[in-house]
């Protein structure tokens, strides 16, 4: 999808949010939005189910209540994005930048803001992952290696806190 077409959809979505008759809820299911510029876009409540957002720039975007089920968000810039209540079940967050994002009440992930980095626990392709800062590993790897990774990346004493959260979160399964 081209940027001009995307901008038009966002414009109509904004009108829909504001209650205008000519507005239309954004339906971007399965859309190819790789490397799209969505900085500051208001996509609150939009349907982005299984959209390919790999490498997209969503810095500061409003995605509250958006359906991102199964969306490809690999290496997407979601820094500062409002994701409250978003459906992230099955979303691929590998390498995504979620710093300063609001993940309150998101579905499909557990998150924890630590002393240095955001910790995210999510399920993808029937496997569980932790993402801490820019490092994404399988749950079992983090449980086994968190102390070593902490030393390698100079987490200092805060690694103990991350270790406790990793152990706690790793007990949860997503339906």
C-alpha positions as CSV (number, residue, x, y, z in Angstrom):
1,X,0.0,0.0,0.0
2,X,1.3,3.4,-0.9
3,X,1.8,6.2,1.6
4,X,-0.8,8.4,-0.1
5,X,-3.5,5.7,0.1
6,X,-2.5,5.1,3.7
7,X,-2.7,8.8,4.6
8,X,-6.3,8.9,3.1
9,X,-7.4,5.9,5.2
10,X,-6.0,7.6,8.3
11,X,-7.7,10.8,7.4
12,X,-11.1,9.0,7.0
13,X,-10.5,7.1,10.2
14,X,-9.9,10.3,12.1
15,X,-13.2,11.6,10.7
16,X,-14.9,8.4,11.9
17,X,-13.5,8.8,15.4
18,X,-14.8,12.4,15.4
19,X,-18.3,11.2,14.3
20,X,-18.4,12.6,10.8
21,X,-20.6,10.8,8.3
22,X,-17.9,10.8,5.6
23,X,-15.6,9.1,8.1
24,X,-14.8,5.4,7.9
25,X,-13.1,3.0,10.4
26,X,-9.7,2.0,9.2
27,X,-9.7,-1.6,8.0
28,X,-6.1,-2.5,7.3
29,X,-6.4,-6.3,7.8
30,X,-3.6,-8.1,6.0
31,X,-2.3,-4.8,4.6
32,X,1.3,-4.5,3.4
33,X,2.5,-1.6,5.5
34,X,6.2,-2.6,5.6
35,X,8.4,0.4,6.4
36,X,5.3,2.7,6.4
37,X,5.5,6.1,8.0
38,X,2.8,6.1,10.7
39,X,4.4,8.5,13.1
40,X,1.8,10.1,15.3
41,X,-1.0,8.4,13.4
42,X,-4.4,8.1,15.2
43,X,-5.4,4.5,14.6
44,X,-7.3,4.1,17.8
45,X,-9.7,1.1,17.4
46,X,-8.5,0.3,13.9
47,X,-8.3,-3.2,12.5
48,X,-4.7,-4.1,11.7
49,X,-5.2,-7.9,12.1
50,X,-2.4,-9.8,10.4
51,X,-1.1,-6.5,8.8
52,X,2.6,-6.6,7.8
53,X,4.1,-3.7,9.7
54,X,7.7,-4.9,9.6
55,X,10.0,-1.9,10.0
56,X,7.1,0.6,10.1
57,X,7.6,3.8,12.0
58,X,4.8,4.0,14.5
59,X,6.6,6.5,16.8
60,X,4.0,8.2,19.0
61,X,1.1,6.5,17.2
62,X,-2.3,6.1,19.0
63,X,-3.2,2.4,18.7
64,X,-5.4,2.2,21.8
65,X,-7.9,-0.6,21.4
66,X,-6.5,-1.5,17.9
67,X,-6.7,-5.1,16.7
68,X,-3.1,-6.1,16.0
69,X,-3.9,-9.9,16.2
70,X,-1.2,-11.7,14.3
71,X,0.4,-8.5,13.0
72,X,4.0,-8.5,11.9
73,X,5.6,-5.8,14.0
74,X,9.2,-7.0,13.6
75,X,11.7,-4.2,14.0
76,X,8.8,-1.7,14.0
77,X,9.4,1.6,15.8
78,X,6.6,1.7,18.4
79,X,8.5,4.0,20.7
80,X,6.0,6.1,22.7
81,X,3.0,4.5,21.0
82,X,-0.2,4.4,22.9
83,X,-1.2,0.7,22.9
84,X,-3.6,0.6,25.8
85,X,-6.1,-2.2,25.3
86,X,-4.6,-3.3,22.0
87,X,-5.0,-6.9,20.9
88,X,-1.5,-8.2,20.4
89,X,-2.3,-12.0,20.5
90,X,0.0,-13.7,18.0
91,X,1.7,-10.4,17.0
92,X,5.4,-10.8,16.1
93,X,7.2,-8.2,18.2
94,X,10.7,-9.5,17.5
95,X,13.1,-6.5,17.6
96,X,10.3,-4.0,17.9
97,X,11.2,-0.8,19.8
98,X,8.6,-0.5,22.6
99,X,10.4,2.0,24.8
100,X,8.1,4.5,26.5
101,X,5.1,2.7,25.0
102,X,1.9,2.4,27.0
103,X,1.1,-1.3,27.2
104,X,-1.6,-1.0,29.9
105,X,-4.4,-3.6,29.4
106,X,-2.8,-5.0,26.2
107,X,-4.1,-8.5,25.3
108,X,-1.6,-11.2,24.5
109,X,1.5,-9.8,26.3
110,X,2.7,-9.2,29.8
111,X,5.1,-6.3,30.4
112,X,7.2,-4.9,33.2
113,X,9.1,-1.7,33.3
114,X,12.4,-2.4,35.1
115,X,15.3,-0.2,36.2
116,X,16.9,-0.1,32.7
117,X,14.6,-1.7,30.2
118,X,11.1,-2.8,29.4
119,X,10.5,-6.5,29.8
120,X,7.8,-8.0,27.5
121,X,6.6,-11.6,27.6
122,X,4.7,-12.8,24.6
123,X,3.7,-15.9,22.6
124,X,4.5,-16.4,18.9
125,X,4.1,-19.6,16.9
126,X,3.3,-21.6,20.0
127,X,6.5,-20.5,21.7
128,X,7.0,-18.1,24.6
129,X,9.6,-15.2,24.4
130,X,10.9,-12.5,26.6
131,X,12.2,-9.2,25.1
132,X,14.3,-7.1,27.4
133,X,15.6,-4.0,25.8
134,X,16.7,-5.0,22.4
135,X,17.3,-8.7,23.2
136,X,14.6,-11.2,22.4
137,X,15.1,-14.9,23.4
138,X,12.9,-17.9,24.1
139,X,11.6,-18.1,27.6
140,X,13.7,-21.1,28.5
141,X,16.9,-19.3,27.3
142,X,16.2,-16.3,29.5
143,X,15.4,-18.4,32.5
144,X,18.7,-20.3,32.0
145,X,20.9,-17.4,31.0
146,X,19.5,-14.2,32.6
147,X,22.5,-13.8,35.0
148,X,25.0,-14.3,32.2
149,X,23.2,-11.9,29.9
150,X,22.9,-9.4,32.7
151,X,26.7,-9.5,33.2
152,X,27.4,-9.2,29.5
153,X,25.2,-6.2,29.2
154,X,26.2,-4.6,32.5
155,X,22.7,-4.7,34.1
156,X,24.4,-4.7,37.5
157,X,22.3,-5.7,40.5
158,X,19.0,-4.9,38.6
159,X,19.4,-8.3,36.8
160,X,18.1,-10.0,40.0
161,X,14.8,-8.0,39.7
162,X,14.6,-9.0,36.0
163,X,15.3,-12.6,37.0
164,X,12.5,-12.6,39.5
165,X,10.0,-11.2,36.9
166,X,11.2,-13.7,34.3
167,X,10.6,-16.6,36.7
168,X,7.1,-15.2,37.6
169,X,6.0,-14.5,34.1
170,X,7.3,-17.8,32.7
171,X,4.6,-19.5,34.8
172,X,1.8,-17.9,32.7
173,X,0.4,-19.4,29.5
174,X,-1.6,-17.4,26.9
175,X,-4.8,-19.0,25.7
